[in-house]
Amino acid sequence: MYSDRGAWGDAIKSYRVAASDASARDVVKAAAKHLLAHALLMGGAEDPTRFTEAANEAQEFLASYATSLDVPQVRMLHARALWLAGKPAEAGAGPLAAGAAAEDANKPLLQAISDEAALGAGYVDLAAGQSKQALTFFSARFNQLRGDTPSSARFAILLGYGEALLAEGKAREAALQLAKVVGLDADRDRALRATVKMAEAYTKLSDADSRAQACARIKDVLTNGGDSPAAVRARQLAKELGC
């Protein structure tokens, strides 16, 4: 299988043909549509526009094959694709929340989506280059953390705080906050994103081993998270640093 080798581009082409085969039975087309959405999601590390495509394919599956046994899995895939496409509010309000929120397996993703949506204003500031506003936003949330703050919310705040510190040129402080996410957060995508940001922070430091530290983290992401959104930036850094 293409997907077994991580050849997501080839997998996408193959599953797209199968999903559109008018002569195939509905059960075959449904399976192909599901696999197409999954391949697009996994291929998002190479091309982030595929996250939106994955969400669209999953939405079409849910509309066309509402009685399929794969519906719960596709709801999860749909929500995750929307989330990775930068639409956490839509992900939390979509088919996942409507039809699968009660399933224990979905609760971590639902919580992560909810946490990120609540911090949307800060992440928007970061994306827009408004680092001072972002740091003000995340500093306030950081100072409100308590011992009983849910772990998902805690690490979402720490990630944003670390990224804002880095954007404001406070690389050492940023690395300290990001290290907490890398070492303790159970959310794989968030931990990998924090790892890449830690690598960026090391590139801003003048320590003797800064480049080696940055490259070690970049290689970790590429080795263990090549299918994650963070891998896109990791590859760019690897090329820039000659890792």
N, C-alpha and C positions, 0 to 999 in steps of 0.2 A: 504494500500500500504506500502511496505517496506520503500520506500523513505520518506513517511510521518512520519515514526517513526525514521528516521535517521539511519536505519539499512542498511547501504550502501553495506556491504558485501553480505547480502542476496539479495539485489536488483540487484547487479551485476550478481550474479549467475542466477537469474530468467530471467533478460533481455538478458543475453548471450544465454541462451537456446532458447528463443523466436526468437532472431535475426538469429539464425542458423537453424531454423526449415524449412527444404526444402519444406514441404507440405503447408506452410503458404503463403498467398497472399503477393505480394510485398509491399502493403501499410502497412500490419501488421509488416513485417520484417523491413521496414523503420522506423516505429514508435519505434519498439523495439531497433533498432540500435541507434536511437537518445537518447532514455532513458538510454541505456547502457553507452553511452559516458557521459551523464549527471551524472549518478551514479558514474562512475569512477572519474569524476572531483570532485564531492562532497566528495567522499571517500578518496581524496588525503590527508586530514588532518591526517588520520590514517596510510596511507602508501603512501608517496610521489611518488613512482614509478607509481602510478595510473594516475598521471598527463600525463605522456608520453603515457600510454595506452589510456587515454581519447583522446589525440590528434590523435592517430592512428585510433581509432574507428571513430572519426569525419571525418578524411580524407577519410576513406573507405566509409562513408555515402555520402560524397560529390562526390566521384567518381561513386558510384553505383546508387544514387538517385538524379541526377542533376536537375530534373524537380520538385522535391518535394517542397511543400509550406514551408517546414521547413528549407530550405537551408539557409536563412538569419540568423536564430537562430543558426544553426549548424556552420556557419562561425564564429559567435561570440564565440561559445563554443570552436571551434578549436583554435582560436587565444588566448583565455584565457588559455587553457590547455598548449599550447606551452609556453606562458609567465610564467605560474606557474612552468613549468618544467625547467625554467632557460634558455629559448631560446627566449628572447625578439626580437632579430633581425629577426628570422624566423617568429615570430608572426606578426610583422609589415609588413613583405613582403609577407605574405601568402594569403589565400583566403579572409580573412577579408578585407585587403587593396585592393585586386583586385576587389571584388564584392560588398562590403558593406560599403566602406569608406564614401559614401555620406549620409548615414543614420544618422540622428541626434543622435539616441540612441547609436550608436557605437563610436561617437567622443570622449567621455571621456576615453574609453579603448584604442582607437588608440593613443591618446595623452600620456597616461600613458606608453604604450608600447614604444613609440618613445622616451620619456624622459629617461626611464630605459635603453634602448639600447644605448643612447648617453653617459650614465654614466657607461657603461659596464666595462671599464678598471678598474675603482675604485672598483666595486663590485667583479671583478675577484681577485684583490689584497686582498680584505677582505677575500674571500673564501680560498685563498692560504696562509693566515696567514701573509701576507706582510702588517702589520698594518701601519708602517711608510710611505710606499709608498701610501697606501690608504688615510692616513690623509693628505699627501701633495696634492694628487689629489683632494680630496673633499674640503680641505681648500681653494684651488684656486677657485673652483666653488662657494663656499660660499662667498668669498670676491667679486665675480663678480655679486652677486645678486643685482637687482635693484627693485625699486618700481613697475615697469611695467613687471617684470618677471612673466610669466604665473604661476598660482598657482600649476599646476601639476608638472612643472619643479622645482619650488621652494621647494615643499615638497619632491620630489625625492632626491634633493640635501641635504636637511636637514636630511633626513633619513640616507643617506650615511655618512654625516658628523658626525652625532650622533653615528653611529655604529663604525666609525673609531676612534673617541675620546674614546669610551668605550674600544675598542681593545687596545688602547695605555695607558689604565689605568687612564683615566681622566673621572671618573664616574660621578662626579657632573656636569661638563660641558656637558657631553653626555646627562644626564637626562634633562637638560634645553633645548637642541636642540630637543630631541625626544618628549618632552612635546608639542612643537609647532605642530608637526605632529599629535600627538594623539588628540589634542584639536581642530585643524582647518582643517585637511585634509579630503576632502570628499571621498577619495578613501579608501574603507573599508579594503581591504587587507593590504594596506600600513599602515593605522592607527593601525590595530591590530598587525602588525609586530613591529611597533614602541612601542606599549604598552608592548609587551614582552621584548623588549630591555630595556625599562625603568625599568621593574622589575629586569632585570639582573644588571642594573646600581645600583639599590637600594641595591642589595646583596653585592655590593662592598663598600658601605658606612658604617660608624660606628655610624650613628645616632641611637638614642634610638628606633625610630619607623621604622627603615629601613626594617626589615623583614615584619612587618605589611603592609607597603607600597607596598613591592614587592608582597606579597600574594594577596592584594586587586586588583592589576592589573592583576595578573595571573587568579584570579577567574572571573574577568570581561571578559577576553578573552574566557575562557572556557564556560562562561554563554552565551555570545553574539556572539561568533565567533568560536564555536566548529567545524564548517565546513570549517574553513580557514586553510591555511598552517601554520599560526602562532600557531595554537592549538597544533601542535606536540611538539614544544619547551615548550609551556606553561605547558603541561602535565608533561614533564620531570622536569621542575622547581618545579611544585607543589609537586612532589614526593620527590625531593631533599630537599625542605624546610619544608615539612610536612604541607603544607597549607591546 
